[in-house]
Amino acid sequence: MKSHNRKKVKRILIRLSIFLLILTGICFLWFKLSPWPSTLLIRYAFNKEAEKVNKQLEKHVPENVRSIHDISYDAKDKDSKLDIHFPSSIENTQNTLPLIIWIHGGGLISGNKNQVENYCKILASKGFVVASIDYTIAPEAKYPKPVHQANASLAFLIKQASQYYIDTTKVVLAGDSGGSLIAAQTGNCIYNPQYATLLQLNPSIQKEHLVGMLLYCGIYNIDELNTKGEFAGFMRTVTWAYSGKKDFKQVPAMKTVSVTRYMDSTFAPCFISAGNGDPLLNQSLHLAKKLTEMNVYTDTLFFPQQQSPVLPHEYQFNLDSEAGQWALNRSLSFLRKVTTQ
């Protein structure tokens, strides 16, 4: 009887080992043949951290902000939702305020408007209408759909301006991380007709009404990304998910993602910042250098290499730090300058 039981256990263990071996092989092939498994792991981690950061900002949000949630800016697109925040003092008046459209980050593969809600409320309390938008993240959508969605949100807000106290002649596009790229591309479409044609996009506003860009920790040239170390794996996942090809260079349209290659001296005034420990820091530095060389009004906030503590990607959302407060105040100074001219 004991011998029979040992044989039975052995057969079970062999079958279990074969099953685990097959499962491991399937998982290995899935990671090799699709961006989905890596995307889902990154998305989980990013969303968890972004929700934590947003929660920590609650104590900095003043009470004088009115919010309207989950407004559809394109009835044909289930992902096209936005939230609007504005000072409650303007309600039931004929007054209008400059509009900031904030496009959330998340590496183009994660994130949502809820994760930047408290930061947008803080900005709104300073005298702005702030709209934070959702867009379809990758791989659910491929490039350039998010840029078209950002343009659609702008068209909706301009059309509904009187309902939401918006001054349509004073618009600022803003974003963080991947959202900063989408903002920069949308802005370049408004300022550069040739670029808009390449993206098959009809800009929603005249260029003189886009008075500024607020760009934090973004990607602006995918051909010059840091492809070394752990960050390389992340970028391979992002470009694969966003382009639809493991080698994004096989997709001709992906050339236009590198927005710095298509900018000219007509580009909107910009505020650009990134932390000294941000793996994307060089992207912001190169953008600022290019715009400055073209005599585009450019305000920047960068930090010494030896800055301690090191300021990570998305440092600006930590308002418990001196650097985060400094970034907010510098952003507000820039916003007031470009919206009062």
C-alpha positions in Angstrom: 0.0 0.0 0.0 2.8 2.4 0.9 4.5 1.7 -2.4 1.3 2.3 -4.3 0.9 5.7 -2.5 4.4 6.7 -3.3 3.9 5.9 -7.0 0.6 7.9 -7.0 2.4 10.9 -5.4 5.2 10.6 -7.9 2.8 10.7 -10.8 1.1 13.8 -9.4 4.4 15.5 -9.0 5.5 14.7 -12.5 2.2 16.0 -13.9 2.5 19.1 -11.8 6.0 19.7 -13.0 5.0 19.3 -16.6 2.1 21.7 -16.1 4.4 24.3 -14.5 6.9 23.8 -17.2 4.3 24.4 -19.9 2.9 27.4 -18.0 6.3 28.9 -17.7 6.9 28.4 -21.4 3.6 30.1 -22.2 4.4 33.0 -19.9 7.8 33.3 -21.5 6.4 33.4 -25.0 3.7 35.9 -23.9 6.3 38.3 -22.7 8.3 37.8 -25.9 5.4 38.1 -28.3 3.2 40.8 -26.7 3.6 44.0 -24.7 0.6 43.2 -22.6 2.2 41.3 -19.7 4.9 43.9 -19.0 2.4 46.7 -19.5 0.0 45.3 -16.9 2.8 44.9 -14.4 4.0 48.4 -14.9 0.5 49.8 -14.9 -0.3 48.2 -11.6 2.8 49.7 -10.0 2.4 53.1 -11.5 -1.2 53.4 -10.7 -0.6 52.4 -7.1 2.1 55.0 -6.7 0.1 57.7 -8.5 -2.9 57.2 -6.3 -0.7 57.4 -3.2 0.8 60.7 -4.4 -2.7 62.2 -5.1 -3.9 61.1 -1.7 -0.9 62.9 -0.1 -1.9 66.1 -1.8 -5.3 66.2 -0.2 -4.1 68.3 2.7 -2.9 71.0 0.4 -6.3 71.5 -1.4 -8.2 74.6 -0.3 -11.9 74.5 0.2 -12.8 77.2 -2.4 -12.8 74.9 -5.4 -15.8 73.6 -7.3 -15.4 70.4 -9.3 -17.5 68.7 -12.0 -16.6 65.1 -12.8 -16.8 62.7 -15.7 -17.9 65.1 -18.4 -17.9 63.4 -21.9 -16.0 65.5 -24.4 -16.7 63.0 -27.2 -19.9 61.1 -27.1 -18.6 58.5 -29.6 -15.6 57.6 -27.4 -16.1 56.0 -24.0 -12.6 57.0 -22.8 -13.1 60.7 -23.6 -14.0 62.0 -20.2 -12.7 65.1 -18.3 -13.1 66.8 -14.9 -13.3 70.5 -14.5 -12.1 72.5 -11.4 -12.6 76.2 -10.8 -12.8 78.7 -7.9 -16.2 78.5 -6.3 -16.3 82.3 -6.1 -16.8 82.5 -9.9 -19.9 80.4 -9.9 -23.1 82.2 -11.1 -21.2 85.1 -12.4 -20.4 86.3 -16.0 -16.6 86.3 -15.2 -14.2 84.1 -17.1 -10.7 82.7 -16.2 -7.8 81.3 -18.2 -8.1 77.6 -19.1 -5.4 75.0 -18.2 -5.9 71.6 -19.8 -3.8 69.0 -17.8 -2.9 65.7 -19.5 -1.9 63.1 -17.0 1.2 61.0 -17.1 1.8 57.3 -16.7 4.2 56.4 -19.5 1.4 56.4 -22.0 0.4 52.9 -20.7 -1.2 53.8 -17.3 -2.8 56.6 -15.3 -6.1 58.5 -15.4 -7.4 62.0 -14.6 -8.3 61.1 -11.0 -4.6 60.7 -10.2 -3.9 64.4 -10.8 -7.2 65.7 -9.3 -5.8 67.3 -6.2 -2.9 69.0 -8.0 -5.4 70.4 -10.5 -7.6 71.6 -7.7 -4.7 73.4 -6.2 -4.0 75.2 -9.5 -7.7 76.0 -9.9 -7.7 77.7 -6.5 -5.1 80.2 -7.8 -7.5 81.6 -10.4 -7.8 79.2 -13.3 -10.3 76.8 -14.8 -8.4 73.5 -14.9 -9.6 70.6 -17.0 -7.9 67.2 -16.5 -8.6 64.8 -19.3 -8.6 61.1 -19.8 -7.4 59.5 -23.0 -7.0 56.0 -24.2 -3.7 54.5 -22.9 -1.7 51.9 -24.8 -1.8 49.1 -25.9 -5.6 49.7 -25.9 -5.0 52.5 -28.3 -2.1 53.2 -30.6 -0.4 56.5 -31.5 -1.6 59.1 -32.4 -5.0 58.6 -30.9 -4.2 60.4 -27.5 -3.2 63.5 -29.4 -6.5 63.5 -31.3 -8.3 63.1 -28.0 -6.5 66.0 -26.5 -7.5 68.1 -29.4 -11.1 66.9 -29.1 -11.2 67.9 -25.5 -10.0 71.4 -26.4 -12.7 71.7 -29.0 -15.3 70.7 -26.5 -14.2 73.1 -23.8 -14.0 76.0 -26.3 -17.6 75.2 -27.4 -18.8 75.0 -23.8 -16.7 77.9 -22.6 -19.6 80.0 -21.2 -20.9 77.1 -19.1 -17.5 76.6 -17.5 -16.3 80.2 -17.1 -13.5 79.8 -19.7 -11.7 82.7 -21.3 -11.1 81.1 -24.8 -8.3 83.5 -25.6 -6.1 82.3 -22.8 -5.5 78.6 -23.0 -2.5 76.7 -21.5 -1.7 73.1 -22.3 0.0 71.2 -19.5 1.1 67.7 -18.7 3.4 65.5 -16.8 5.6 62.6 -18.1 3.8 61.0 -21.1 1.1 63.6 -20.8 3.7 66.3 -21.3 4.5 64.7 -24.7 0.9 64.7 -25.7 0.5 68.3 -24.6 3.7 69.3 -26.6 2.4 67.5 -29.7 -1.0 69.0 -29.5 0.5 72.5 -29.0 2.8 72.0 -32.0 -0.2 71.0 -34.2 -1.8 74.3 -33.2 1.4 76.3 -34.0 2.7 74.3 -37.0 0.2 73.5 -39.8 2.7 71.1 -41.5 3.0 69.0 -38.3 -0.8 69.0 -37.9 -1.1 67.6 -41.5 1.4 64.8 -40.7 -0.8 63.8 -37.7 -4.0 64.3 -39.8 -5.3 66.7 -37.1 -7.4 69.9 -37.5 -6.4 72.2 -34.6 -9.3 73.3 -32.4 -8.1 76.8 -31.6 -6.1 79.6 -33.2 -2.4 79.7 -32.3 -2.7 83.1 -30.7 -5.1 81.7 -28.1 -2.7 79.0 -26.9 -0.7 81.3 -24.7 1.6 78.8 -23.0 2.7 75.3 -22.2 3.5 73.8 -18.8 5.7 70.7 -19.4 7.0 68.5 -16.6 9.3 65.5 -16.8 8.3 64.6 -20.4 9.5 62.7 -23.4 10.0 64.8 -26.5 12.3 62.7 -28.8 12.1 59.0 -28.7 15.2 58.6 -30.8 17.3 60.0 -28.0 15.8 58.0 -25.1 18.0 56.5 -22.3 18.1 52.8 -23.4 20.5 51.6 -20.7 19.9 49.7 -17.5 16.5 49.0 -16.0 14.9 52.0 -17.7 15.6 50.4 -21.1 13.1 47.6 -20.5 10.4 50.1 -19.5 10.9 52.1 -22.6 10.9 49.0 -24.8 7.5 48.1 -23.3 6.1 51.7 -23.8 7.2 52.0 -27.4 6.0 48.6 -28.3 2.6 49.2 -26.7 2.2 52.6 -28.2 3.4 51.8 -31.7 2.1 48.2 -32.1 5.5 46.9 -33.1 8.3 45.5 -31.0 10.6 47.7 -33.0 8.8 51.0 -33.1 11.1 52.2 -35.9 9.2 49.9 -38.2 6.2 52.2 -37.9 6.8 55.2 -40.1 4.2 57.4 -38.2 6.2 57.0 -35.0 8.8 59.4 -36.4 6.4 62.3 -35.6 6.4 61.3 -31.9 9.8 63.1 -31.7 8.1 66.5 -31.5 11.3 68.4 -31.1 12.2 67.5 -34.7 9.2 69.4 -35.9 9.2 72.6 -33.8 10.0 76.0 -35.1 10.4 79.5 -33.7 6.6 80.1 -33.7 6.1 77.6 -30.8 4.2 78.7 -27.7 5.9 80.0 -24.6 7.0 77.2 -22.3 7.8 76.3 -18.7 9.9 73.2 -18.6 11.1 71.3 -15.5 12.4 67.9 -14.4 14.2 66.6 -11.3 18.0 66.0 -11.2 17.3 62.3 -10.6 14.8 61.9 -13.4 15.9 59.3 -16.1 14.1 61.6 -18.6 16.0 64.7 -17.5 18.0 65.0 -20.7 14.7 65.1 -22.7 13.6 68.3 -20.9 17.1 69.8 -21.1 17.3 69.3 -24.9 13.8 70.7 -25.4 14.6 73.8 -23.4 17.9 74.2 -25.3 16.2 73.9 -28.7 13.4 76.4 -27.8 15.9 78.9 -26.4 18.1 78.7 -29.5 15.0 79.5 -31.6 14.2 82.5 -29.3 11.0 81.0 -28.1 10.1 82.3 -24.6 11.2 79.5 -22.3 11.2 79.5 -18.5 12.9 76.5 -16.9 13.4 75.0 -13.5 16.3 72.5 -13.3 18.5 71.6 -10.3 22.2 71.0 -9.7 23.5 67.5 -10.4 24.5 67.3 -6.7 21.1 68.3 -5.4 20.2 66.3 -2.3 17.9 64.7 -1.8 17.8 63.6 -5.4 14.6 64.7 -7.1 12.9 61.8 -8.9 10.6 61.7 -11.9 7.4 63.6 -11.1 9.0 65.4 -8.2 6.7 68.4 -8.6 3.7 66.5 -7.1 5.4 66.3 -3.7 4.3 69.6 -2.1 5.7 68.4 1.2 9.1 69.1 -0.2 10.8 72.5 -0.8 11.4 71.6 -4.4 7.8 70.7 -5.0 6.7 74.1 -3.5 9.2 75.9 -5.5 8.0 74.2 -8.7 4.4 75.1 -7.9 5.3 78.8 -7.3 7.4 79.0 -10.4 4.6 77.4 -12.4 2.1 79.9 -11.1 4.5 82.8 -11.9 4.8 81.6 -15.5 1.0 81.0 -15.8 0.2 84.5 -14.6 2.8 86.0 -16.9 1.4 84.3 -20.1 -2.2 84.8 -19.2 -2.1 88.5 -18.4 -0.2 89.7 -21.4 
